[in-house]
Amino acid sequence: MTYEKDRFINNIYALAKGQKLKIGELEAACGVSVGYFARLRQGTKDAAPAANLLMLFADRLSVSADALLSFDFTQATESEQKLLNYMEKLRFETETRKLSWQRDPGSSPAHPLFMEKEGLLTEEERAEMDLPESVSLSESVYRSPFRPDLDDLVPAAIYRCYFPGKRTLYLAAVVQPNPALPASAQPADLELVMVDSTRPEPIPFARTDHENPGFLDKALISLFTAVKKAIDFPSLRPDAEAIIDDYLK
């Protein structure tokens, strides 16, 4: 985490205002003297507050210390702040093994993030395959709830995590093929989608857009990195570690 005093102070004031919390109330709740933030803003000292104070401020404002230092909350809407907190919690619980993610094979038309698309064949292709006009071919394609008008999106990776209430959270890296670029250079965007069995359509939460980067991009990328690391480099569960540690003693 890199400390920038102006960003930190601006975030404190923006979050407090969004939560209708007076700065004096925040100072009192965190055990610092009245006027602490005003003095910090006006002072020349650029050192970050002690780690325990950072954690107190972040906890009272319902964000992570990392987000408090690295994000810019001054332009964030209330919904964006809520989504950020949600993704930060997902990342933390992924890193601490409280959440279990799996690779999702996708591609089936029955999959909630895929749909069946009728394939288009030229007359030459039909003749080569010896298919009559009455026969049509279909394929399963990724269906983005963020971009429902596109049917050429290709998921480079999909991960899923099960939650109570028959809810499944999907995190997908999605590519829109560009013939002008080699496969290795195709930019991918991330999509976070919840599927609730009681709802007819997937619920879109957040996505990145490489053409128009947004406030939530860093949090979504951090979550994707944590999920990928947890699957590619699995570690022992805390309860398994405790059993092994107890035996090794």
Residue frames relative to the residue before (quaternion, step in Angstrom):
aa qw qx qy qz dx dy dz
M 1.0000 0.0000 0.0000 0.0000 0.00 0.00 0.00
T 0.2091 -0.7734 0.5882 0.1097 3.57 -0.85 0.97
Y 0.2947 -0.7774 0.5348 0.1508 3.56 -0.78 1.05
E 0.0289 0.7443 -0.6661 0.0375 3.54 -0.90 1.06
K 0.4480 -0.7497 0.4130 0.2581 3.54 -0.36 1.28
D 0.6785 0.5018 -0.3115 0.4367 3.59 0.80 -0.95
R 0.6532 0.4993 -0.3205 0.4704 3.59 0.93 -0.85
F 0.6456 0.5337 -0.3177 0.4443 3.58 0.92 -0.93
I 0.6918 0.4712 -0.2817 0.4691 3.59 0.81 -1.00
N 0.6507 0.5164 -0.3182 0.4568 3.59 0.92 -0.88
N 0.6373 0.5216 -0.3233 0.4662 3.58 1.04 -0.77
I 0.6197 0.5482 -0.3393 0.4476 3.58 0.98 -0.84
Y 0.7076 0.4577 -0.2655 0.4684 3.57 0.80 -1.01
A 0.6553 0.5175 -0.3190 0.4483 3.61 0.97 -0.83
L 0.6825 0.4794 -0.2903 0.4691 3.59 0.90 -0.89
A 0.6401 0.5197 -0.3270 0.4618 3.56 0.98 -0.83
K 0.6557 0.5072 -0.3115 0.4645 3.58 0.94 -0.87
G 0.6655 0.5149 -0.3035 0.4471 3.57 0.94 -0.89
Q 0.7266 0.3935 -0.2254 0.5161 3.58 1.14 -0.62
K 0.4192 -0.7270 0.4434 0.3148 3.57 1.35 0.22
L 0.4287 0.6749 -0.4608 0.3852 3.53 1.02 0.94
K 0.3788 -0.7265 0.5272 0.2255 3.57 -0.75 1.03
I 0.5812 -0.6021 0.4148 0.3572 3.56 -1.03 0.79
G 0.6314 0.5375 -0.3312 0.4503 3.59 1.01 -0.77
E 0.6371 0.5169 -0.3235 0.4715 3.59 1.08 -0.72
L 0.6339 0.5195 -0.3256 0.4714 3.55 1.05 -0.78
E 0.6493 0.5192 -0.3129 0.4592 3.58 0.94 -0.90
A 0.6666 0.4985 -0.3013 0.4652 3.58 0.94 -0.88
A 0.6644 0.5170 -0.3041 0.4458 3.58 0.97 -0.90
C 0.7360 0.3987 -0.2195 0.5012 3.59 1.14 -0.66
G 0.5288 -0.6930 0.3788 0.3108 3.57 1.25 0.16
V 0.5336 0.5794 -0.4444 0.4267 3.59 1.11 0.62
S 0.6123 -0.5890 0.3828 0.3628 3.57 -1.15 0.53
V 0.6138 -0.5492 0.4218 0.3790 3.55 -1.21 0.57
G 0.7782 0.2923 -0.2453 0.4988 3.57 -0.90 0.95
Y 0.3437 0.7706 -0.4803 0.2395 3.60 1.30 0.10
F 0.7228 0.4450 -0.2640 0.4581 3.59 0.77 -1.01
A 0.6092 0.5374 -0.3533 0.4640 3.58 1.08 -0.66
R 0.6669 0.4873 -0.3017 0.4762 3.58 0.94 -0.85
L 0.6334 0.5287 -0.3301 0.4585 3.57 1.05 -0.76
R 0.6588 0.5070 -0.3053 0.4645 3.57 0.99 -0.82
Q 0.7348 0.4342 -0.2347 0.4653 3.58 0.89 -0.88
G 0.6176 0.5911 -0.3406 0.3913 3.58 1.15 -0.54
T 0.5106 -0.6482 0.4805 0.2971 3.53 -1.32 0.26
K 0.5331 0.6353 -0.4068 0.3831 3.58 1.25 -0.23
D 0.1786 -0.8249 0.5322 0.0664 3.58 -0.70 1.10
A 0.4395 0.6976 -0.4656 0.3215 3.58 1.24 0.07
A 0.5216 -0.6424 0.4645 0.3155 3.56 -1.07 0.76
P 0.5714 -0.5583 0.4584 0.3894 3.60 -1.15 0.52
A 0.6590 -0.5043 0.3721 0.4159 3.56 -1.21 0.45
A 0.6454 -0.5645 0.3552 0.3723 3.57 -1.14 0.73
N 0.6573 0.5151 -0.3312 0.4391 3.60 0.95 -0.79
L 0.6340 0.5137 -0.3284 0.4756 3.59 1.12 -0.65
L 0.6165 0.5452 -0.3405 0.4547 3.58 1.00 -0.82
M 0.6683 0.4991 -0.2992 0.4635 3.55 0.93 -0.91
L 0.6376 0.5243 -0.3277 0.4595 3.59 1.03 -0.76
F 0.6546 0.5051 -0.3122 0.4678 3.58 0.92 -0.92
A 0.6788 0.5032 -0.2923 0.4479 3.57 0.84 -1.00
D 0.6645 0.5091 -0.3068 0.4529 3.56 0.92 -0.92
R 0.6674 0.4979 -0.3081 0.4602 3.60 0.92 -0.86
L 0.7305 0.4023 -0.2260 0.5034 3.60 1.10 -0.68
S 0.4363 -0.7440 0.4158 0.2884 3.59 1.36 0.20
V 0.5734 0.5048 -0.4338 0.4777 3.56 0.89 0.99
S 0.5375 -0.5831 0.4720 0.3851 3.57 -1.27 0.12
A 0.6179 -0.5377 0.4137 0.3974 3.58 -1.22 0.45
D 0.6156 0.5523 -0.3400 0.4476 3.56 1.07 -0.76
A 0.6714 0.4860 -0.2971 0.4740 3.59 0.92 -0.90
L 0.6331 0.5498 -0.3338 0.4306 3.58 0.99 -0.81
L 0.7277 0.4223 -0.2329 0.4877 3.57 1.09 -0.72
S 0.8058 0.3622 -0.1581 0.4410 3.58 0.92 -0.81
F 0.6832 0.4538 -0.3014 0.4863 3.62 1.16 -0.41
D 0.3351 -0.7059 0.5802 0.2297 3.54 -1.30 0.30
F 0.1595 -0.8387 0.5186 0.0480 3.56 -0.20 1.33
T 0.4828 0.7110 -0.4276 0.2803 3.58 1.20 -0.22
Q 0.7580 0.3365 -0.1937 0.5241 3.60 1.13 -0.59
A 0.5104 0.6782 -0.4052 0.3397 3.59 1.29 -0.01
T 0.4065 -0.6803 0.5521 0.2592 3.53 -1.09 0.75
E 0.6750 -0.4757 0.3628 0.4319 3.57 -1.27 0.21
S 0.6468 0.5178 -0.3186 0.4604 3.59 1.01 -0.79
E 0.6435 0.5168 -0.3204 0.4651 3.59 1.00 -0.79
Q 0.6373 0.5172 -0.3275 0.4681 3.56 0.99 -0.78
K 0.6546 0.5087 -0.3124 0.4638 3.57 0.98 -0.84
L 0.6535 0.5020 -0.3089 0.4748 3.58 0.97 -0.82
L 0.6227 0.5370 -0.3392 0.4570 3.57 1.01 -0.77
N 0.6564 0.5049 -0.3110 0.4663 3.58 0.89 -0.92
Y 0.6366 0.5376 -0.3169 0.4531 3.56 1.03 -0.85
M 0.7071 0.4549 -0.2696 0.4695 3.59 0.85 -0.96
E 0.6114 0.5388 -0.3488 0.4628 3.58 1.09 -0.64
K 0.6517 0.4954 -0.3144 0.4806 3.58 1.01 -0.76
L 0.6241 0.5292 -0.3364 0.4661 3.58 1.00 -0.78
R 0.6535 0.5141 -0.3117 0.4598 3.58 0.94 -0.90
F 0.6655 0.5063 -0.3031 0.4571 3.58 0.88 -0.97
E 0.7113 0.4457 -0.2710 0.4711 3.59 0.84 -0.92
T 0.5856 0.5321 -0.3742 0.4837 3.59 1.23 -0.34
E 0.6859 0.4879 -0.2798 0.4617 3.57 0.90 -0.93
T 0.7272 0.3935 -0.2345 0.5112 3.59 1.10 -0.62
R 0.5094 -0.7052 0.3713 0.3245 3.57 1.31 0.37
K 0.3979 0.7027 -0.4971 0.3175 3.59 1.12 0.52
L 0.7255 0.3100 -0.2047 0.5793 3.57 1.24 -0.44
S 0.2095 -0.7744 0.5877 0.1049 3.54 -1.05 0.79
W 0.1197 -0.8023 0.5843 0.0248 3.56 -0.63 1.20
Q 0.1482 -0.7688 0.6163 0.0847 3.53 -1.26 0.53
R 0.5004 -0.5861 0.5226 0.3646 3.54 -1.25 0.41
D 0.2235 -0.7728 0.5824 0.1171 3.54 -0.99 0.84
P 0.3932 -0.7520 0.4727 0.2374 3.62 -0.64 1.05
G 0.2158 -0.8175 0.5117 0.1527 3.58 1.14 -0.56
S 0.6469 0.6115 -0.3736 0.2609 3.53 -1.31 -0.69
S 0.6146 0.5452 -0.3793 0.4257 3.65 1.08 -0.37
P 0.5392 -0.6273 0.4459 0.3419 3.62 -0.98 0.75
A 0.6364 0.5306 -0.3268 0.4546 3.59 1.21 -0.49
H 0.5108 0.6430 -0.4178 0.3887 3.57 1.27 -0.26
P 0.5243 -0.6784 0.4108 0.3099 3.63 -0.87 0.89
L 0.7172 0.4160 -0.2594 0.4952 3.61 1.19 -0.37
F 0.6814 0.4350 -0.2884 0.5132 3.59 1.27 0.20
M 0.1077 -0.7728 0.6208 0.0756 3.53 -1.26 0.43
E 0.4979 -0.6468 0.4905 0.3053 3.53 -1.26 0.41
K 0.0849 -0.7934 0.6028 0.0060 3.53 -0.88 1.01
E 0.4273 -0.7030 0.5063 0.2585 3.53 -0.86 0.98
G 0.3794 -0.7412 0.5127 0.2093 3.54 -0.82 1.01
L 0.2876 -0.7518 0.5706 0.1630 3.54 -1.05 0.77
L 0.0637 -0.8073 0.5867 -0.0042 3.56 -0.71 1.09
T 0.4332 -0.6621 0.5407 0.2857 3.54 -1.10 0.71
E 0.6591 -0.4961 0.3712 0.4261 3.56 -1.27 0.28
E 0.6272 0.5399 -0.3361 0.4496 3.58 1.05 -0.76
E 0.6599 0.5007 -0.3073 0.4684 3.59 0.97 -0.86
R 0.6401 0.5148 -0.3289 0.4659 3.58 1.01 -0.76
A 0.6559 0.5075 -0.3125 0.4632 3.54 0.97 -0.85
E 0.6546 0.5197 -0.3131 0.4509 3.57 0.98 -0.85
M 0.7277 0.3962 -0.2255 0.5125 3.59 1.09 -0.79
D 0.3653 -0.7565 0.4641 0.2808 3.56 1.36 -0.06
L 0.3594 0.7269 -0.4962 0.3104 3.57 0.92 1.01
P 0.3903 -0.7049 0.5334 0.2575 3.61 -0.87 0.87
E 0.6779 -0.5115 0.3487 0.3966 3.58 -1.26 0.39
S 0.6483 0.5546 -0.3157 0.4153 3.57 1.09 -0.69
V 0.6593 0.4974 -0.3055 0.4740 3.59 1.22 -0.38
S 0.0705 -0.7890 0.6098 0.0238 3.57 -0.90 0.96
L 0.2989 -0.7367 0.5795 0.1795 3.52 -1.12 0.67
S 0.1146 -0.7896 0.5991 0.0669 3.56 -1.12 0.59
E 0.1510 -0.7693 0.6137 0.0932 3.54 -1.28 0.40
S 0.4443 -0.6702 0.5280 0.2733 3.53 -1.25 0.51
V 0.0281 -0.8159 0.5766 -0.0317 3.57 -0.70 1.09
Y 0.5758 -0.5972 0.4418 0.3414 3.54 -1.21 0.63
R 0.1586 -0.7825 0.5984 0.0670 3.56 -0.96 0.93
S 0.1904 -0.8061 0.5540 0.0837 3.56 -0.38 1.23
P 0.3723 -0.7215 0.5285 0.2480 3.64 -0.80 0.91
F 0.6155 0.5342 -0.3433 0.4669 3.59 1.28 -0.26
R 0.7944 0.1454 -0.0486 0.5877 3.57 1.12 -0.74
P 0.0384 -0.8644 0.5011 0.0106 3.59 0.62 1.12
D 0.6117 0.5714 -0.3535 0.4175 3.59 1.21 -0.36
L 0.6659 0.4876 -0.3020 0.4771 3.60 1.24 -0.25
D 0.0682 -0.8062 0.5869 0.0300 3.57 -0.91 0.89
D 0.6089 0.5494 -0.3611 0.4439 3.58 1.23 0.41
L 0.3989 0.7222 -0.4763 0.3040 3.59 1.24 0.32
V 0.1707 -0.7850 0.5921 0.0639 3.55 -1.04 0.86
P 0.3007 -0.7602 0.5413 0.1964 3.62 -0.67 1.01
A 0.3051 -0.7532 0.5561 0.1742 3.57 -0.70 1.10
A 0.7786 -0.0735 0.0576 0.6206 3.58 1.18 -0.58
I 0.0493 -0.7688 0.6370 0.0285 3.55 -1.14 0.73
Y 0.0667 -0.7719 0.6317 0.0240 3.57 -0.98 0.92
R 0.1272 -0.7996 0.5839 0.0602 3.56 -1.11 0.68
C 0.0891 -0.7679 0.6332 0.0396 3.53 -1.24 0.59
Y 0.3196 -0.7724 0.5236 0.1649 3.57 -0.77 1.06
F 0.1070 -0.7769 0.6195 0.0357 3.54 -1.10 0.85
P 0.6365 -0.5181 0.3864 0.4210 3.61 -1.20 0.38
G 0.7511 0.3867 -0.2889 0.4504 3.54 -1.24 0.47
K 0.5268 -0.6605 0.3895 0.3667 3.56 1.21 0.57
R 0.4302 0.6598 -0.4863 0.3783 3.53 0.90 1.03
T 0.0889 -0.7862 0.6108 0.0287 3.54 -1.04 0.84
L 0.2278 -0.7667 0.5888 0.1161 3.53 -0.85 1.03
Y 0.1301 -0.7935 0.5931 0.0405 3.56 -0.86 1.02
L 0.0846 -0.7560 0.6481 0.0361 3.53 -1.08 0.88
A 0.0069 0.8381 -0.5402 0.0761 3.56 -0.41 1.25
A 0.2482 -0.6983 0.6485 0.1738 3.52 -1.22 0.70
V 0.0591 -0.8466 0.5265 -0.0515 3.55 -0.42 1.27
V 0.1652 -0.7883 0.5902 0.0540 3.54 -0.97 0.96
Q 0.2001 -0.7191 0.6465 0.1575 3.52 -1.12 0.74
P 0.4087 -0.7631 0.4334 0.2504 3.61 -0.23 1.25
N 0.0918 -0.7645 0.6375 0.0258 3.52 -1.05 0.91
P 0.3743 -0.7672 0.4741 0.2158 3.61 -0.33 1.22
A 0.6363 0.5540 -0.3311 0.4226 3.59 1.16 -0.50
L 0.7244 0.3942 -0.2340 0.5149 3.59 1.25 -0.27
P 0.5038 -0.6196 0.4926 0.3459 3.60 -1.10 0.60
A 0.6853 -0.5133 0.3251 0.4015 3.56 -1.19 0.55
S 0.6751 0.5173 -0.2976 0.4336 3.59 0.97 -0.86
A 0.7192 0.4379 -0.2389 0.4837 3.59 1.20 -0.45
Q 0.4333 0.6987 -0.4673 0.3253 3.60 1.27 0.09
P 0.3453 -0.7556 0.5118 0.2188 3.65 -0.62 1.04
A 0.2167 -0.7769 0.5812 0.1080 3.56 -1.01 0.87
D 0.2012 -0.7418 0.6253 0.1349 3.55 -1.16 0.68
L 0.3795 -0.7249 0.5355 0.2093 3.55 -1.15 0.69
E 0.0842 -0.7869 0.6105 0.0313 3.56 -1.07 0.79
L 0.1457 -0.7682 0.6202 0.0629 3.56 -0.93 0.98
V 0.0460 0.8230 -0.5523 0.1244 3.56 -0.46 1.27
M 0.2078 -0.7597 0.6024 0.1298 3.57 -1.02 0.81
V 0.1545 -0.7548 0.6308 0.0923 3.55 -1.03 0.87
D 0.0896 -0.7874 0.6098 -0.0087 3.54 -0.68 1.20
S 0.4518 -0.7267 0.4434 0.2667 3.58 -0.63 1.11
T 0.6595 0.5081 -0.3178 0.4538 3.60 1.19 -0.38
R 0.6944 0.4277 -0.2703 0.5118 3.59 1.28 -0.10
P 0.5232 -0.6810 0.4133 0.3026 3.60 -0.97 0.77
E 0.7962 0.2380 -0.1125 0.5447 3.60 1.09 -0.64
P 0.5816 -0.5642 0.4454 0.3808 3.60 -1.18 0.53
I 0.3639 -0.7299 0.5440 0.1972 3.57 -1.14 0.72
P 0.2734 -0.7782 0.5387 0.1714 3.63 -0.51 1.08
F 0.2139 -0.7911 0.5631 0.1063 3.57 -0.86 0.98
A 0.7757 -0.2230 0.2085 0.5523 3.57 0.58 -1.13
R 0.0206 -0.7839 0.6203 0.0190 3.54 -1.25 0.52
T 0.3931 -0.6606 0.5715 0.2873 3.52 -1.27 0.38
D 0.1291 -0.7568 0.6353 0.0842 3.52 -1.30 0.42
H 0.3220 -0.7944 0.4801 0.1866 3.57 -0.25 1.27
E 0.6460 0.5101 -0.3267 0.4646 3.58 1.19 -0.40
N 0.7870 0.1180 -0.0575 0.6028 3.59 1.14 -0.62
P 0.1857 -0.8192 0.5343 0.0950 3.61 0.27 1.26
G 0.1466 -0.8154 0.5582 0.0447 3.56 -1.01 0.87
F 0.7702 -0.3955 0.2705 0.4210 3.51 -1.39 0.07
L 0.7499 0.4368 -0.2182 0.4463 3.58 0.95 -0.88
D 0.4201 0.7513 -0.4469 0.2437 3.59 1.26 -0.23
K 0.6799 0.5066 -0.3065 0.4326 3.58 0.80 -1.00
A 0.6587 0.5103 -0.3132 0.4556 3.59 0.95 -0.85
L 0.6692 0.4947 -0.3012 0.4656 3.58 0.97 -0.85
I 0.6368 0.5094 -0.3232 0.4802 3.59 1.04 -0.75
S 0.6428 0.5197 -0.3209 0.4623 3.60 1.00 -0.80
L 0.6400 0.5127 -0.3207 0.4740 3.57 1.03 -0.79
F 0.6530 0.5117 -0.3159 0.4604 3.59 0.90 -0.91
T 0.6440 0.5193 -0.3177 0.4633 3.60 0.97 -0.85
A 0.6615 0.5068 -0.3057 0.4605 3.59 0.96 -0.86
V 0.6555 0.5077 -0.3099 0.4654 3.59 0.99 -0.86
K 0.6629 0.5071 -0.3022 0.4605 3.57 0.89 -0.94
K 0.6570 0.5053 -0.3080 0.4672 3.59 0.98 -0.84
A 0.6474 0.5296 -0.3212 0.4441 3.58 0.96 -0.83
I 0.7036 0.4412 -0.2647 0.4902 3.58 1.07 -0.71
D 0.7102 0.4594 -0.2647 0.4630 3.59 0.90 -0.90
F 0.7864 0.1592 -0.0772 0.5919 3.58 1.12 -0.68
P 0.0562 -0.8476 0.5271 0.0229 3.58 0.55 1.16
S 0.1748 -0.7652 0.6121 0.0965 3.53 -1.11 0.76
L 0.6594 -0.5081 0.3707 0.4118 3.54 -1.28 0.24
R 0.5074 -0.6057 0.5138 0.3343 3.53 -1.16 0.61
P 0.6353 -0.5556 0.3681 0.3901 3.61 -1.09 0.59
D 0.6642 0.4963 -0.3241 0.4556 3.61 0.96 -0.77
A 0.6338 0.5106 -0.3341 0.4754 3.59 1.10 -0.66
E 0.6272 0.5301 -0.3309 0.4649 3.58 1.01 -0.77
A 0.6462 0.5287 -0.3259 0.4436 3.58 0.97 -0.87
I 0.6478 0.5166 -0.3182 0.4607 3.59 0.99 -0.85
I 0.6703 0.4928 -0.2983 0.4679 3.58 0.92 -0.91
D 0.6475 0.5182 -0.3191 0.4587 3.58 0.95 -0.88
D 0.6445 0.5271 -0.3196 0.4523 3.56 1.00 -0.85
Y 0.6678 0.4943 -0.3016 0.4677 3.57 1.00 -0.83
L 0.6732 0.5126 -0.2986 0.4415 3.58 0.94 -0.90
K 0.5674 0.5749 -0.3977 0.4353 3.57 1.15 -0.39
